[in-house]
Structure formats: structure tokens, C-alpha cells
Amino acid sequence: MEIKEFSACNLESLRKLYLDSRRDSFPWLKADSFRIEDFDRDSQSERIWLSEVLGNVAGFISIWEPDNFIHHLYV
């Protein structure tokens, strides 16, 4: 496992992980109520770190630094 800071080359993988996780976690909501670009809005201006296993994104954390607040933790 490798931990690294977000880079634009990871954006699509993080978007997909976020979308898939939310669809799986909220089955009572319509799947089409979630959008791939929700990740961009929901993590805007946050510091993001991700984990990779064998070159594939396996999870991430996003931090709202002004308040030292962990906003997202997907593992």
C-alpha cells in the first residue's frame, strides 16, 4: 500500500470510488441522484490523501484544514 497526496491523475478514480460507495451506502435513494462530479463539489478546497494498492486507488481522506476537520474517510 502506498499513501500519497492527491494529484489530478487520480481524479477519475476518486470520483468513481466516491460515486460507487455512496450508491452502495444509500440504497433507499435513487442511484441516478448521485453524479460522478459530486466528488468535486463535496471535496472542494479540501486537502486529499489517497491510498493505492498495486497502482489502484483503494481509499481516501479529505480534510478541511481551516477547522482540522476530516470531512471524508473512505477505506
SEVEX-905714 format. One line per 5 residues: number of its first residue (from 1); their letters; for each residue x, y, z of N, C-alpha, C. Coordinates in nm, 2 decimals. Example, Ala and Ser with C-alpha at 12.3 -4.5 7.8 and 13.67 -1.06 7.14 Angstrom:
1) AS) 1.32:-0.57:0.78:1.23:-0.45:0.78:1.32:-0.33:0.78  1.28:-0.22:0.71:1.37:-0.11:0.71:1.29:0.00:0.79
END
This chain:
1) MEIKE) 0.08:-0.12:0.00:0.00:0.00:0.00:0.09:0.12:0.00  0.05:0.22:-0.08:0.12:0.35:-0.08:0.02:0.46:-0.05  0.06:0.55:0.03:-0.02:0.67:0.07:0.04:0.79:0.00  -0.04:0.87:-0.07:0.02:0.99:-0.14:-0.09:1.10:-0.15  -0.04:1.22:-0.17:-0.13:1.33:-0.18:-0.20:1.33:-0.32
6) FSACN) -0.32:1.38:-0.32:-0.39:1.39:-0.44:-0.32:1.46:-0.56  -0.34:1.40:-0.67:-0.29:1.46:-0.80:-0.40:1.45:-0.90  -0.40:1.53:-1.00:-0.51:1.53:-1.10:-0.52:1.40:-1.17  -0.41:1.32:-1.18:-0.42:1.19:-1.24:-0.50:1.09:-1.17  -0.53:1.12:-1.04:-0.62:1.03:-0.96:-0.76:1.07:-0.96
11) LESLR) -0.80:1.19:-1.02:-0.93:1.24:-1.01:-1.04:1.14:-1.05  -1.03:1.08:-1.16:-1.13:0.99:-1.21:-1.15:0.87:-1.12  -1.04:0.81:-1.07:-1.05:0.70:-0.98:-1.12:0.74:-0.85  -1.09:0.86:-0.80:-1.16:0.90:-0.67:-1.30:0.93:-0.70  -1.33:0.99:-0.81:-1.47:1.02:-0.84:-1.55:0.89:-0.85
16) KLYLD) -1.50:0.79:-0.91:-1.57:0.66:-0.92:-1.59:0.59:-0.79  -1.48:0.59:-0.71:-1.49:0.53:-0.57:-1.59:0.61:-0.49  -1.60:0.74:-0.49:-1.69:0.82:-0.42:-1.84:0.79:-0.47  -1.86:0.79:-0.59:-1.99:0.76:-0.65:-2.04:0.62:-0.61  -1.95:0.52:-0.64:-1.99:0.38:-0.61:-2.02:0.36:-0.46
21) SRRDS) -1.94:0.41:-0.38:-1.96:0.40:-0.23:-2.09:0.46:-0.19  -2.12:0.57:-0.24:-2.24:0.64:-0.20:-2.37:0.57:-0.25  -2.36:0.52:-0.37:-2.47:0.44:-0.42:-2.49:0.31:-0.34  -2.38:0.25:-0.30:-2.40:0.13:-0.22:-2.44:0.16:-0.08  -2.41:0.27:-0.02:-2.44:0.31:0.12:-2.58:0.36:0.14
26) FPWLK) -2.64:0.41:0.03:-2.77:0.47:0.04:-2.87:0.41:-0.06  -2.90:0.28:-0.04:-2.98:0.21:-0.14:-3.12:0.26:-0.15  -3.17:0.33:-0.04:-3.31:0.38:-0.05:-3.32:0.51:-0.14  -3.21:0.56:-0.18:-3.21:0.67:-0.27:-3.19:0.62:-0.41  -3.25:0.69:-0.51:-3.23:0.65:-0.65:-3.09:0.67:-0.69
31) ADSFR) -3.03:0.57:-0.76:-2.89:0.56:-0.80:-2.86:0.68:-0.89  -2.96:0.73:-0.97:-2.93:0.84:-1.06:-2.93:0.98:-0.99  -2.96:0.98:-0.85:-2.95:1.10:-0.78:-2.81:1.14:-0.75  -2.71:1.05:-0.76:-2.57:1.07:-0.74:-2.51:1.09:-0.88  -2.41:1.19:-0.88:-2.34:1.22:-1.00:-2.19:1.20:-0.98
36) IEDFD) -2.12:1.17:-1.09:-1.98:1.15:-1.09:-1.90:1.28:-1.04  -1.96:1.39:-1.07:-1.89:1.52:-1.04:-1.92:1.56:-0.89  -2.00:1.49:-0.82:-2.03:1.52:-0.68:-1.90:1.52:-0.60  -1.81:1.44:-0.63:-1.68:1.44:-0.56:-1.62:1.58:-0.56  -1.62:1.64:-0.68:-1.55:1.77:-0.69:-1.62:1.87:-0.60
41) RDSQS) -1.75:1.88:-0.60:-1.82:1.97:-0.52:-1.80:1.94:-0.37  -1.81:1.81:-0.33:-1.81:1.77:-0.19:-1.67:1.78:-0.13  -1.57:1.79:-0.21:-1.43:1.79:-0.15:-1.36:1.92:-0.19  -1.43:2.02:-0.24:-1.37:2.14:-0.29:-1.29:2.21:-0.18  -1.17:2.25:-0.21:-1.08:2.32:-0.12:-1.03:2.24:-0.01
46) ERIWL) -1.05:2.11:-0.01:-1.00:2.02:0.09:-0.87:1.96:0.05  -0.79:1.92:0.15:-0.67:1.85:0.12:-0.70:1.70:0.12  -0.65:1.64:0.01:-0.69:1.50:-0.01:-0.56:1.41:-0.01  -0.57:1.30:0.06:-0.47:1.20:0.05:-0.54:1.07:0.01  -0.47:0.98:-0.06:-0.53:0.86:-0.11:-0.43:0.74:-0.08
51) SEVLG) -0.49:0.63:-0.08:-0.41:0.50:-0.07:-0.43:0.43:-0.20  -0.32:0.37:-0.24:-0.31:0.29:-0.36:-0.26:0.15:-0.33  -0.32:0.05:-0.39:-0.28:-0.09:-0.37:-0.25:-0.14:-0.52  -0.13:-0.18:-0.54:-0.10:-0.23:-0.68:-0.14:-0.13:-0.79  -0.12:0.00:-0.76:-0.15:0.11:-0.85:-0.29:0.15:-0.87
56) NVAGF) -0.38:0.09:-0.79:-0.53:0.12:-0.79:-0.57:0.19:-0.66  -0.65:0.30:-0.68:-0.70:0.37:-0.56:-0.78:0.28:-0.48  -0.75:0.27:-0.35:-0.82:0.19:-0.26:-0.90:0.26:-0.15  -0.87:0.39:-0.13:-0.94:0.47:-0.04:-0.88:0.61:-0.04  -0.95:0.70:0.04:-0.90:0.84:0.05:-0.95:0.90:0.18
61) ISIWE) -0.89:1.01:0.21:-0.93:1.10:0.32:-0.92:1.24:0.27  -1.02:1.32:0.30:-1.02:1.46:0.27:-1.04:1.54:0.40  -0.96:1.65:0.41:-0.95:1.73:0.53:-0.98:1.87:0.50  -1.07:1.93:0.58:-1.10:2.07:0.57:-1.01:2.14:0.67  -0.89:2.19:0.62:-0.78:2.23:0.71:-0.82:2.35:0.80
66) PDNFI) -0.90:2.45:0.75:-0.93:2.56:0.84:-0.98:2.52:0.98  -1.05:2.41:0.99:-1.11:2.36:1.11:-1.04:2.22:1.16  -0.94:2.18:1.09:-0.88:2.05:1.12:-0.99:1.94:1.12  -1.07:1.94:1.02:-1.19:1.85:1.02:-1.17:1.75:0.91  -1.19:1.62:0.95:-1.19:1.51:0.85:-1.33:1.51:0.79
71) HHLYV) -1.34:1.54:0.67:-1.47:1.55:0.60:-1.51:1.42:0.54  -1.42:1.35:0.48:-1.44:1.22:0.41:-1.33:1.12:0.45  -1.37:1.00:0.48:-1.28:0.89:0.51:-1.34:0.77:0.44  -1.28:0.73:0.33:-1.33:0.61:0.26:-1.22:0.51:0.25  -1.24:0.40:0.32:-1.13:0.30:0.33:-1.19:0.16:0.29
END
